[in-house]
């Protein structure tokens, strides 16, 4: 999908993307497996300009569309997002996965 770059967002109760005794590592492979089992994960859409470059505010934050609440498939809102958050708490995913993982976000970006 043109105009957005998508990321799966680490569930709120997890502290890092690393594997723990309770959870497998937060990787594309494990996200795909979760999706194929019918699971939901909140996702983030980074808004891109006509050159496929993220919009960046004067404070250095990216313009994003993300979950408004910490519940799965939450409604979404436009909000600034820091690059460090993406690096530490998110994994880039294909646009097609968003339709299954976070239907509310998919509906928003397609409206």
C-alpha positions in Angstrom: 0.0 0.0 0.0 1.4 3.4 -1.0 1.7 6.2 1.5 2.4 4.1 4.6 5.0 1.9 6.2 3.6 -0.7 8.6 4.9 -2.2 11.9 3.5 -4.7 14.4 3.6 -3.2 17.9 5.0 -5.2 20.8 2.1 -6.2 23.2 1.9 -3.8 26.2 2.7 -6.5 28.8 6.0 -7.4 27.1 9.1 -5.4 28.0 11.3 -6.3 25.0 11.3 -8.1 21.7 13.7 -10.8 23.0 12.5 -14.3 23.9 11.5 -14.9 27.5 10.3 -18.0 29.4 6.7 -16.7 28.9 7.0 -15.5 25.2 8.8 -16.3 22.0 10.9 -13.6 20.4 8.9 -10.9 18.7 10.0 -11.6 15.1 8.3 -11.6 11.7 8.2 -15.4 11.7 6.4 -15.5 15.1 4.1 -12.6 14.2 3.1 -14.5 11.0 2.4 -17.6 13.0 0.3 -15.7 15.5 -1.6 -14.1 12.5 -2.2 -17.4 10.8 -3.7 -18.7 14.1 -6.2 -15.9 14.0 -4.4 -13.7 16.6 -4.6 -9.9 16.7 -1.7 -7.5 17.3 -1.9 -3.7 17.2 0.0 -2.2 14.3 1.4 1.2 13.5 1.3 3.0 10.1 4.0 5.6 9.5 2.7 8.2 7.1 5.0 8.7 4.0 5.3 11.6 1.6 5.2 11.3 -2.2 8.9 10.2 -2.2 8.1 7.3 0.3 9.9 9.3 3.1 8.3 9.5 6.5 6.8 12.8 7.5 9.0 14.2 10.4 7.9 17.0 12.7 10.2 19.8 13.8 10.7 17.9 17.1 11.9 14.8 15.2 8.8 12.7 15.6 7.3 10.7 12.8 3.6 11.1 11.9 1.9 7.8 12.6 -1.5 6.2 12.8 -1.6 3.9 15.8 -3.7 2.2 18.4 -5.6 4.5 20.6 -5.8 1.9 23.4 -3.6 -1.0 24.6 -6.3 -3.6 23.7 -6.0 -5.8 20.6 -7.5 -4.3 17.4 -8.0 -1.0 19.2 -9.5 2.0 17.4 -6.8 4.3 15.9 -5.7 7.9 16.1 -3.0 10.1 14.4 -0.1 10.7 16.8 3.6 11.6 16.8 5.9 8.6 17.3 9.6 8.6 18.1 12.0 6.6 16.0 13.4 4.9 19.1 9.9 3.5 19.9 9.8 1.9 16.5 13.2 0.5 16.9 12.6 -1.0 20.4 8.9 -1.9 20.4 8.0 -2.6 16.8 8.8 -5.0 13.9 8.2 -3.9 10.2 5.6 -6.0 8.5 4.0 -6.3 5.0 0.9 -4.2 4.4 -1.1 -7.4 3.7 -0.6 -8.6 7.3 -2.3 -5.5 8.8 -5.7 -6.6 7.4 -5.6 -9.6 9.6 -3.6 -8.4 12.6 -5.3 -5.0 13.1 -8.5 -4.7 11.1 -9.3 -1.2 12.6 -6.1 0.3 11.3 -6.6 -1.4 7.9 -10.1 0.1 7.6 -8.8 3.6 8.6 -6.0 3.7 6.0 -8.3 2.4 3.3 -11.1 4.9 3.9 
